[in-house]
Amino acid sequence: MRQLKFLQFISYPTQHIIFEDILYLEAPTILYTLHNIFKSITYPLAFQSLFAGIRHTYRDHHPIYIDSSKDKAKVSAAMYAPHFVDTARLLDDSSIFSAELYASIIA
């Protein structure tokens, strides 16, 4: 395992990362449209409608989805983009924050 320079405190498997390309990446634009809507009091179709509106507005963009999970014994991260899926199992004592961060890196 190698370590990413900006994450010296955590070891990550980096077999999928091309370091030369990271230097030239632009910061992504993050939409917070759905962030302030409380899921517990919002009808599911309202979320679906808002999401469909975002997808329509940005229909020329390629969606990338990330997720991570942690249970008592395992920590994992995943990313999905059209025609590409990548998953990774992290060290068992990794935090969920580390898993989310790694999912962002592999995306």
N, C-alpha and C positions, 0 to 999 in steps of 0.2 A: 504494500500500500504506500502511495505517495501522499503528501500533504499539499493542499492548496495554500499558496502564500498568504492569502487574506484570511485563512482559517487555520492558523497554526495550532490552535488548541484542540482541534478535532481531526482525526484521521478519516479520510474518505477514499473509497476506491475510485480511481480516476481513469480507468481504462477507456471510458467513453468521451473524455473531455480533451479537446484539442486546445492547448494553452495559448497558442499563437492567435487563435480566433477570439479568445476571451478579451484580449486587449482592445479589440476593435468593435466590440458589441456596443450598441446603443442601449441605454436604459429603457426598459419596456414601459409602455403606458398602461397604467392600471386603472380600471373603471371601478368606482365604488357605488355604482347605481343601486345595487341590491344590498349593500352593506348595512344601511341604517333601517332596513325593514325587518321587523321582528317576525321570525318564522312561526313562533308559537301562536300568534294572533292573526296571521295572514293566511288567507285561503290559498291552497296549493296552485290553483289555476291562475291566481294573480302573479305568483312567481313565474310560472311558465309563460304567461303573457309578456311580462317585463323582459324575461330572458329572450323570448322570440323577437321582441323589439330591438334589443341590443344586437342580436345576430343579424337582423335585417339591416340595421344601420351600418354594420361593419361586414357586410356580406362578401366583400372582396378580400377580407383578411382570413388567415388560416387560424382556426381555434387550436389552442393548446390547453389541455386540462392536466392538472397535477393533483395528487392526493398522497396522503401518507397515513399510516396506522401504527398503533402500538397496543399490544396487549401485555399480559404478564410475562410472556416469554419471547416475544418477537417484535422487531421494529422493521418496517419496510416503507419504501417510497416508490411511486410510480408516476409516469407521465404518458399522456396519449396525445398524439397529433395525427391528422389524416395520414394513413399509410405508414405509421411508425408508432411503436409502443416500446417503452423501456421500463423495467422494474429493477429494484435493488433491495437486497436484504442488508440492513445495517447491523452493527454490533448490538447485542441484546441489551446493553445498558445505555444505549443512545436515547436521547430525549425526543419527544414528538416534534419539538422545534428543530432539532437536527434533521429529522426525517423530512419535514416540510422544506427546509433549506436545501437539502440534497435533491428533493424532487424538483425544486426550482433550478438547480444547477444542471440536472440531466435534461431538463426541458430546453 
